[in-house]
Amino acid sequence: MPLEGVAKPPESPAAPRVNPNVKAAGEEVGINFTGKCERYPNTVASHALLEFARQQHDCEKQNQVQELLFKAYFTDGIYPDVKNLLNIAASAGLDKAAVKKYITDEQVLLSVDTKSREWKQKGVKGVPMFYINGQQAFSGAQEKSAFVKAFKTFAEKYPVNSSTSSQ
């Protein structure tokens, strides 16, 4: 995917930018998926920013940045280019100069892209991706009942070996 992303086709009643099921599910939890952004994004630098937030701070900071990224793209229609990523980083209290150095470093971007390709080869096509007892279960937003069913199914099909369960 080029850095500038790929243009989305024009929205039409037959081809909405946001799947109606996704829109409805988002509305149930307070997320407004708008489809405003005109391009499908190249997310390598966004993932580098998330990696930076976790490495330099903690998972809470990473989650804060992730929430800001999602709102910017999915609700506000802001494309995740370097300029916009730096503004998002600053709004999360991150040092813009350090973030810029990190998310524009070719080795960092190559590493992030390599990790992405490795996960894709393992079958990960969406996020979040859920694993149960070491087995890939499903991806994407799920109802509570889907988790309960999966826990029961995977507990029967892939029981945890009691000699290794404490490892």
Stockholm file with secondary structure:
# STOCKHOLM 1.0

chainA/1-167         MPLEGVAKPPESPAAPRVNPNVKAAGEEVGINFTGKCERYPNTVASHALLEFARQQHDCEKQNQVQELLFKAYFTDGIYPDVKNLLNIAASAGLDKAAVKKYITDEQVLLSVDTKSREWKQKGVKGVPMFYINGQQAFSGAQEKSAFVKAFKTFAEKYPVNSSTSSQ
#=GR chainA/1-167 SS CCTTCEECCCCBTTBCSSCHHHHHHHHHTTCCCCCCCSEECCCHHHHHHHHHHHHHTCHHHHHHHHHHHHIIIIITCCCCCHHHHHHHHHHTTCCHHHHHHHHTCHHHHHHHHHHHHHHHHTTCCSSSEEEETTEEEEESCCCHHHHHHHHHHHHHHSCCCTTTTTC
#=GC SS_cons         CCTTCEECCCCBTTBCSSCHHHHHHHHHTTCCCCCCCSEECCCHHHHHHHHHHHHHTCHHHHHHHHHHHHIIIIITCCCCCHHHHHHHHHHTTCCHHHHHHHHTCHHHHHHHHHHHHHHHHTTCCSSSEEEETTEEEEESCCCHHHHHHHHHHHHHHSCCCTTTTTC
//
